[in-house]
Amino acid sequence: MYTLLKKAVKKIAVMALLSMVLTTEINAQQIWYVTQGGNGNQNGTSWINAASGVMLQTIISNASLQGGQIWVAEGDYYAPVPDGFRIYDNIELYGGFAGWENHLEQRDFNSNITVLKGQQNQSWHVVSINNALNTRVDGFHITGGNANGGATTYDRSGGGIFVLSSNPILANLEIHHNYANNGYGGGIAVYEGNITMFDCMIHENEAWQGGGVFLDLGSSFLQNIDIHDNTMSHGGGGMYIECHTATFNDLYIHNNFAYDREGAGIHNARSYPTLNNCMIRENQLFTTTTPSGSGLHDYDGISTLNNTTIADNIGGTAQYVYEYAGGIICTTKVAAAPMPPIYYVDNLYKENAPSASSLETMQMRIYPNPVDRDENITLVIGNRYGYYQGEINIQLYSIDGRAVYQTRLGKGTNAFTIPPLTAGMYVINAFTADGKRYNSPLVIH
């Protein structure tokens, strides 16, 4: 009896050990490794045998058979033409590795720059996510896409990232210098998709509509996104939304440009987005037609704004000045909609100018903005002719009006350190020795 029991225990132990080995093997097969030049036998099963960059699409395709993660080391990876890197079901594509990491948390995508890059104006998209579920793209620069295909609207959309009928998570991305000059969404275009996007920067992209972002149908949740210096020729320099349900938290939409029509910051067509703790500032329209809402233009839709700042936006040019063009314009046909059809809750709406002539007046600029706690911030008061050089009293207020910090800048001093405050939106008041006051929104990370 004892012998039988001993054999049974031994058998169970062997089976448990075998199960652990098999589980380890399965888990190992779920992570694929890619470096720019490849290593070893290049089968992608470890950093020692990492696949080369030219095999990245092959690795993505092979991994799609069972799903899993693909870890990509720093370097440049050129997208297949014309559709770019195609992401399939259950694929998680991570960049930012040095090539030695054993755990995802060890990567540093800020230091180990990993670039997915289009090829010489032949890449309609750099990344394509088409009818794919449970996908993630995380930790990359995405650049060099040119959606200049002529066959369909989709071929002319999403120079950086193209999403169709998919639900990807997009995180820790820098999407820049992509184009869709005859189409939609230079940086990213989403059709009938449900995207979750956070901790990304979208800048210096161009499109006919939606220079940075184009959202059409579906729904989206975006958080902590910096959208700046994007350009469009027809609508939505920073973002164009159409028939799309969206929640935006902590978006910073600034310095975007529109050369015609409306919404240099955001153009909202027939949609009902909610903006929480967002900042829309210093966006500008350059147009010879009637401009509409350099900061935000609502057309047949209703935007809900909570704790959101719309400031220092400029509409028109010195030759074409239109009253109210700088901040928000609402043109709506929604039945029984309030006029204007924007719900305001604790928002700051200030100093939106009708024309570029506002640059003649003294204004305050702060940078960087957003800023990290304990980081130095520079404050400049001036106009195109010069800067104020005297003493400045600084007062920092929370968005609900509480004084949280104050300091004095001596003559010729224009920098101070942000105290360790809670992350969020604040307002800086600056008082000069000649009795004038200037204020500006500030976002602290």
N, C-alpha and C positions, 0 to 999 in steps of 0.2 A: 504493500500500500504506500509506504513511504517512498519507495523507488518510483512508483507510478506518478505520485504527486511531484516528486523532484523533476521527473522528465517533463511533466505538464508545465511546471513553472519555467523550466529551461526553454521549452517550446514557445511559451508566451513571450519570454524575454527576447528570443531570437526574432519573433514576428514583430515585436515592438521596435527593435533595432532596425529591421529591414524597412519597416514603415517610415522610420525617421530618415533613413538613407534615401528612400524613394521621394519623400517630401522635399528633402534638401535638393535632390536632382531636379524635381519639378520647379521649385522656386528659382534655382539657378537658371533654368531654361527660360524663365519669365523676364530676365534682365539681359538685354543685348547691349554690347559695348562698341562704340565707334570713335575712332580718332581720325584726324585729317589724313595721315599717311598710312594708318593701319599698323598692326604688330603681329608677329608670329605667323600662324597659319591663316589668320584673318577670317576665322569662322564666326567671330563676334560673341563668343561665349564668355570672355573675360577681357580685362584690360591687356593682359599678356598676349591674347589672341584677338585683339580688337579688329573689327572690319575697317576698311579704309573709307574715306569720305565718298568716293565714287560709288560705293556699295550701299549708301544710306537708304536710298529708295528700295533696294532689294531687301535690306534688313527690315524695313517697315512692312513690306509685303509679306515676308516670311513670318514676322512676329504676329501679323494679323490672323494667322491660322489658329493661334491659341490665345492671343492677347498678351499683354505684358508691357514692361517698361523698356525704353531705349535710352541709354545714357550716351550723350555726345560730348566729346571733349572740345576744348577751345580750338578755334580755327575757322576758316571760311569753307562753306559747303554750298556748292553751286546746284541750283534747282534744275531738275529735268525740264526740258521745254516741250510744249508750251504751258502745261498745267501745273508745274511746280511739284513739290513734295506732296503726294497724295496720302492723307491720313485716313486709316480705316477703323472699323469698329474696335473698341477695347484697346486702343493704342495710347500710351502715354509717352510723349516725346519730351525729354528733358535735356537742356543744355547747361553749360557753365561748369563743366568738370575739368580738373587738371589731368586726370588719367590715372589716379591711384585710389580713388575713394571706394569705400565699402558700403557706405550708407548715404542715402540721398541728402541727408542734412549736412553732410560734409562739403558739398559743392559750394562754390562761390561764383555766382554768375556775374557779379560786378567786376571781379578781377579776371576771370577766365572767359573772355568774351567769345561767344559762339555765334557765328553769323550764318544765317540762311540767306542766300543771295541769288538774285535773278541773273540771267545771262544776256548781256548786251542787247537789251530791248526785245529779246525773243521770248521772255517769260511773261505770259499773260497773268500768272499768279506765282508767288513764291511758295505759298502753302495753300492747298485745296482740301477742304473738308466737306465732302459731298455725300449726303445720305449716310452719315456715320454716327453711331451712338457711343456714348461713354468714352470720349476722347479728351486728351489734354495736350496742350503745347505750352511749355514752361521754360523760361530762362534763355531766350534767344534775342538777337537782333535780327530783324526781318527787313530786307532792303533790296532795291534794284528791280522790283516788279514793274511791268508796264502792260496794263490790260488794254492792249491795242488790237485784239482780235475782232474781226468784223462779222463773224457768222451769227452770233447771238448776243443778247444783252449781257448774259453771264460772261462771255468772253471779253467784254469791255468793262468788267466790274472786279473790284478787289485786287488791285495790283499787288498789295502785300499779302493779305489773307482773303480767301474767298470761302464763304460758308453757305451751303445750301441744304436745307432740311436736316440739320444736325444740331447736336446739343453740346458743343465743346466747352471745356474750361480753358481759358486763355489767361496766363499769369506771368508776371515778371518778364514782359516783352518790351522791347523798344522797336517800334514800327516806324520807319523813316525812309524818305526819298523813294517813294513808290508813286506810280502814276496811273490814272485812268482818265486821261484828258478828254476823251470822247464818251465817257461813261460815268460810272458810279463807284464811289468809295476808293479813293487812291490808296489809303492805308488799309482799310478793311471794309468789305461789303458782306452783309448778311441778308439772305433771302429765306423767309419761312423757317428761320432758325431760332433756337432758344439758347443764347450764349450766356455764360458767366465769365466776367472779365474783371481782373483786379491787379493792382500794382503794376500798371503799364504806362508807357509814354508813347504818344503818337504825334509825330512832328514832321514838318517839311514834306508832306505828301500833297499831291495835286489831283483834282478830278473836275469833271464838268459839274457834278453834284456830289456833295459830301466829300470835301477834300481829305479830311481825316477819317471819318466814319460814315458809313451809309447803312441804315437799318430799315428793311422793308418787310413787313409782315412778321409774325412770330413775336417773341418777347425776349427781353434782355435784362440782366442785372449787372451793372458796372459800378465798381468801387475803387476809389483812389487812382483815378486815371488823369494824367496830365496831357491835354490836347492843345498843341500850340504850333503857330507858324505854318499852318496848312492853308492851302489856297484852292478856291473853286471859282468857276466862271459863271455859274448859273444858280446856285443855292446851297447854303450850308457849308461855309468854309471849314469850320471845325467838325460839325456833325449835321447830317440830314436824316430825319426820322419820318417815315411814312407808314401809316397804318400798322404801327408797331407799339406794343405795350412795353414800357421800360421803367425801371427804377434806377436812378443815378444817385450814388452817395459819394460825397467828397470828390467831385470832379472839379478840375481847374482848367477852364477853357479860355485861352488868352492868346492875343496877338495873331489871330487868324484873319484871313483876308477874303473878301468877296469882290470880284470885279464886275459883277452884274447881279441884278435881282436882290435877293433878300437873305438875312440871317448869316452874317459873317461868323458869328459864334455858333448858334444853333438855328436850324430851320426845322420847324415841326409842322408836318402836313398830316392832318386827319389822324392824329395820335394823341394819347393821353399820358405823357410821361410825368413822373414825380421826381423832383430834384431836391435832395436833402443835403444841406451843408455844402453847397456848391458855390463856385466863384466864376463869373463870366465877366471878363474885363479886357479892355484895350483891344477889342476886335474892331475891324474897320472895313467899311464899304467904300470902294472906288467905283463909281458908276455914273453914267450919263442918263440913266432912266430913274424913275422914282424909287428910291431905296426904302427898304422896310426892315426896321429892327436890326441894327448892326449887332446888338448883343443877342437877342432872341426874337425870332419871328414865329408867331403862331398863326397857322392858316388852317381853318376848319378843324381845329383841335383845341384841347384844353390842357395847359401845363399847370401842375401844382408845385409851388415853390415853398420850401420850408428852410428857414435860416440860410437863405441864399443871397449872395451879393451880385448885383449887376452894376458895374461901375466903369467909367472912363472909356466907354465904347464910342466910336465916331461913325456917323452916317454921312454919306455924300462926300463931296470935295469942296474946295474953295469956290469952284465955279457952279456947283450944283448943291445948294444948301436946302435941306428940307426939315422943317420943324418936327421934332420928336423922333427923328430917324435913328438917333444914336443908341437908345436903350432897348425898349420893347415895342414892337408893333403887332397888333392883333387884327387880322382880317378873317372874319369867320362867317360861316353860314349855318353853324350848328343851331338847331332849334332850341329856343328857350335858354341859350347859354348866357351867363352873366357878361356884362360888357365893362371892361375888357375880360375875355374868357381866361383869366389867369387868377388862381387862388393864391393870395399872399399870406404868409404866416411868418412874422418876425424876420422880414427881409431888409436888406440895406440896398437902396436904389439911389445912386448918387452920381452927379457930375458926368452924365452921358451927354455928349456934345453933338450938335447937329452937323458940324463940319470940321475939317482939319485945321481951321483957323484957331481952334482952341489951343493949339500948340504954342500960340503966342503968349498965353498966360502962364504965370508961375504955377507949377504943379509939383507934387511930391511923388517920388518913385522910391520903392524899396526893393531890394534884391539880396539874396534869392528869396523868392516867394512862390511856393511854400518854403519854409525853413525848418530845420531840425532844432530841437531843444539843445541849448548850450552851444549853438552855432552863432558865429558873428553875422550880423546883418548890416547892410549899408543903406543909408538913407540920404537921398539927394533931393533938394528943393531947387527948382529952376525952370527955365524954358530954353528955347533954342538959342537965346542970346547969352546965357550965363547962369551961374549958380550962386545961391545964398551961402555966405561964409561966416555968419555970426553964430551966437549961442542959440541952442535949441533945447527946449524942455519937452521931454518925451513922456507921454502917458499911454499905457496899454490897457485896453478894456476888453472884457469878455463880450461875447455876442449879446448877452442879456444885460449889459450896461454896468457891470461891476469893474471897478478899478483894481487891476491885479499887479501893476508894476509901473514905476516911474524912474526916470533918470534924467540927467542933464548932459548935453554934449557941448563941449567948449568950442571956442572959435576954431574954425578949420577942421573940426572933428566931425565925421559923418558915419561912424560905425559904433555899434554896441553889441553886447552878447545877449541873446535871448535867454531869459531865466528858465529853470526847469518846470514849465507849466504843463498842464494837461493838454494833450493833443486836441486840436479843434480850430475854430475860426475866431479871430480877434480883430479889434480895430485899434490902429495907432493914431493918436492925436499928437501933432507936433506944433508947438507954439514958438514963434520966432521973436527976436528982441524988438522988432518993429510992430508987435501986437497982432500979427496975423496968425491964423490957425489953419493947419492942413491936416487931412486925415486920409487914411487908406486902409483897406482890409488886409489882413495878414492870416495866413494859414500856417499853423505849427504842427509838424508831424511828431 
